[in-house]
């Protein structure tokens, strides 16, 4: 029995979307950390920024 090519294609697209989401989350987290280091924000601001990134992503 041959595998269904539609199912394989869908699985590849879903995995690709997940990879892109993780990369975007990583870049956003790095941006928040850089903002904290540059502007000297408090740890509370860092926590709120990371929470906002998670909520958006």
PESULZI-V579727 format. One line per field, one symbol per residue. phi: phi as a letter, one per 30 degrees, with the letter a starting at -180 (. if undefined). psi: psi as a letter, one per 30 degrees, with the letter a starting at -180 (. if undefined). A space follows every 50 residues. Layout:
# PESULZI-V579727
phi = ???
psi = ???
This chain:
# PESULZI-V579727
phi = .dddddddddddddddddddddddddddddddddddddciddeddddddd ddddddd
psi = kkljfeeeeeeeeeeeeeeeeeeeeeeeeeeeeeeeeefhllfeeeeeee eeeeee.
